[in-house]
Amino acid sequence: MTHQIRFEFNPFSENTYIIYNDQKEAAIIDPGCSTPEECERLADFIKKEGLKPILLLNTHCHLDHILGNHFVYSEYGLKPILHRNELLLLEKLPEVAAFYGVDAIPSPEPLRFIEEHEKITLGDITLEAIYAPGHSPGSICFYNEKEKKLWGGDVLFRESIGRTDLPGGDYDTLENNILTKLFILPDDVEVFSGHGIPTTIGHEKRHNPFVGGKV
């Protein structure tokens, strides 16, 4: 069974997720902790619950989703797993952070790259990678088919979608990926986004003004 907690971190109100199984093995998805206090909140929960972090997953590498990569590496020895098309963004973290006036320590290099439809296991939890660029060049959603849960980064929000005006973004690409890769999932799949509150595939098919009405 998948357990999870959501933290809201950094000036961009980014959602960081820790998911874990009954054996206390954990994956950290998009660590956005950007201050010592935020890093302490993350570490305190892991210690309190007796978790063993074994995976660091980046849905994409915009700065707000990877500000905590260095902390997770220094604390738990984990390097990020991401799509190869996000590597340039990962490497540009200090430069981009400086542009936004945010302090950032460079991320460790990737442990490896993940491919579309690849499955990552965390004990009895299986996550399938759904490649859904458009918000960024290599956005990945992590789908737990058994429990009907999707950790989608900034691809799909409640009644919104990820912005496409940043370098590497493209609205038509994002819309097509949502329609052909996410909206084919069951309506009751829960979507845990990179910002804001959860939603479901069915709700977005009915109410999302950016892609709704096209299915």
C-alpha positions in Angstrom: 0.0 0.0 0.0 1.2 3.5 -0.9 1.4 6.1 1.9 2.3 9.7 1.2 2.8 13.1 2.6 2.9 16.4 0.7 5.0 19.4 1.6 4.6 22.9 0.1 8.0 24.4 -0.3 9.9 27.4 -1.6 8.7 30.8 -3.0 6.9 29.0 -5.8 4.6 27.0 -3.5 5.8 23.7 -5.0 4.5 20.4 -3.9 7.1 17.9 -2.7 5.9 14.3 -2.1 7.3 11.5 -0.1 5.7 8.2 -0.9 6.4 5.0 1.0 5.3 1.4 1.5 4.5 -0.6 4.6 8.2 -1.6 4.9 9.1 2.1 5.2 11.0 2.2 1.9 10.5 5.7 0.5 10.8 7.7 -2.7 11.1 11.5 -2.7 9.5 13.1 -5.7 10.6 16.7 -6.7 12.3 17.9 -3.5 11.7 21.7 -3.5 13.0 22.4 -0.1 15.1 25.6 -0.4 15.9 26.7 3.1 17.4 25.0 6.1 14.0 25.1 7.8 12.3 23.4 4.9 15.0 20.8 4.6 14.6 20.2 8.4 10.9 19.6 7.9 11.5 17.0 5.3 14.2 15.2 7.3 12.2 15.4 10.5 9.3 13.5 8.9 11.6 10.9 7.5 13.2 10.4 10.9 9.9 10.4 12.8 8.4 7.8 10.5 11.5 5.7 10.4 11.6 5.8 6.6 14.4 4.6 4.4 14.7 6.8 1.3 15.9 4.8 -1.7 14.7 6.8 -4.7 14.9 10.4 -5.8 12.6 11.1 -8.7 12.3 14.3 -10.7 9.2 14.8 -12.8 11.0 17.6 -14.5 13.9 20.0 -13.7 12.5 23.5 -13.3 14.2 25.1 -10.4 11.3 24.9 -7.9 11.2 21.1 -8.3 14.9 20.4 -7.8 16.1 23.0 -5.2 16.3 20.2 -2.7 18.2 17.7 -4.8 21.5 18.5 -3.2 20.1 18.2 0.3 18.6 14.8 -0.5 21.9 13.7 -1.9 23.9 15.0 1.0 21.6 13.5 3.6 20.6 10.2 2.0 23.1 9.6 -0.8 20.5 9.7 -3.5 21.0 11.0 -7.1 18.0 12.0 -9.2 16.3 9.8 -11.8 14.8 11.9 -14.6 14.2 12.0 -18.4 17.3 12.7 -20.4 15.6 15.8 -22.0 15.7 17.5 -18.6 19.5 17.3 -18.2 20.1 20.8 -19.5 17.6 22.3 -17.0 19.2 20.3 -14.2 22.7 21.7 -15.1 21.4 25.2 -15.3 19.9 25.3 -11.8 22.3 27.8 -10.3 22.0 30.1 -13.3 18.2 30.0 -13.4 18.0 30.4 -9.6 20.2 33.5 -9.7 17.8 35.0 -12.3 14.9 34.5 -9.9 16.9 35.7 -6.9 16.8 32.3 -5.2 19.8 30.6 -3.6 20.6 27.2 -5.0 23.3 24.5 -4.7 23.9 22.6 -7.9 22.1 19.3 -8.1 24.1 16.1 -8.2 24.4 14.5 -11.6 21.6 12.0 -12.5 21.8 8.5 -11.2 20.3 7.5 -14.6 17.7 8.5 -17.1 14.2 7.0 -17.3 12.4 6.1 -20.4 8.7 6.2 -21.3 6.8 3.2 -20.0 9.7 2.1 -17.8 8.5 0.8 -14.4 10.2 1.7 -11.2 9.5 -0.5 -8.1 9.5 0.5 -4.5 8.8 -2.8 -2.7 5.2 -3.6 -3.7 4.7 -0.2 -5.3 5.1 0.0 -9.1 5.3 3.3 -10.8 5.1 3.6 -14.6 6.8 6.5 -16.3 4.5 8.4 -18.7 6.5 10.8 -20.9 4.4 14.0 -21.3 6.5 16.9 -22.5 5.1 20.3 -23.3 5.5 22.1 -20.0 9.2 21.2 -20.1 11.1 19.1 -22.7 11.2 15.9 -20.6 8.3 16.0 -18.2 7.5 12.6 -16.7 4.4 11.5 -14.8 4.6 8.6 -12.4 1.6 6.3 -12.5 0.6 3.7 -9.9 -1.9 1.7 -11.9 -2.8 -0.6 -9.1 -3.9 2.1 -6.7 -5.0 4.6 -9.4 -2.6 7.4 -8.4 -0.6 9.7 -10.6 2.2 12.1 -9.5 2.2 14.4 -12.5 4.5 17.3 -11.8 3.4 20.4 -13.7 1.7 18.6 -16.6 -1.9 18.8 -15.3 -3.4 20.8 -12.4 -6.9 21.1 -11.0 -8.7 22.9 -13.8 -5.5 24.1 -15.3 -2.3 22.9 -17.0 1.4 23.7 -16.8 2.6 26.9 -18.3 4.2 26.6 -21.7 5.9 30.0 -22.1 9.2 28.9 -20.6 12.1 27.6 -22.7 11.3 24.2 -24.1 7.5 24.6 -23.5 4.9 24.0 -26.2 1.2 24.3 -25.7 0.1 22.0 -28.6 2.5 19.3 -27.4 1.3 19.5 -23.8 -2.3 19.4 -24.8 -1.8 16.4 -27.0 0.0 14.5 -24.3 -2.7 15.2 -21.8 -5.4 14.1 -24.2 -3.7 11.0 -25.5 -1.7 9.8 -22.4 -3.5 11.1 -19.3 -7.1 11.3 -20.4 -7.1 7.7 -21.4 -6.6 6.7 -17.8 -9.6 5.8 -15.6 -11.7 8.7 -14.5 -11.1 7.9 -10.8 -7.3 8.2 -11.0 -6.1 10.7 -8.5 -3.7 13.3 -9.8 -1.2 14.8 -7.4 0.2 17.8 -9.1 3.4 19.9 -8.6 1.3 22.9 -7.3 -2.1 23.2 -5.8 -4.6 20.6 -4.6 -5.2 17.1 -6.0 -7.7 16.3 -8.7 -8.9 13.4 -10.7 -8.7 12.5 -14.4 -12.5 12.5 -14.6 -12.8 16.0 -13.1 -10.3 17.4 -15.5 -12.0 15.8 -18.5 -15.2 17.5 -17.5 -14.0 20.8 -16.1 -10.5 21.7 -17.4 -11.0 24.8 -19.6 -7.6 24.2 -21.4 -8.3 20.6 -22.6 -11.9 19.9 -21.4 -14.6 19.4 -24.0 -12.2 17.7 -26.4 -12.7 14.2 -25.2 
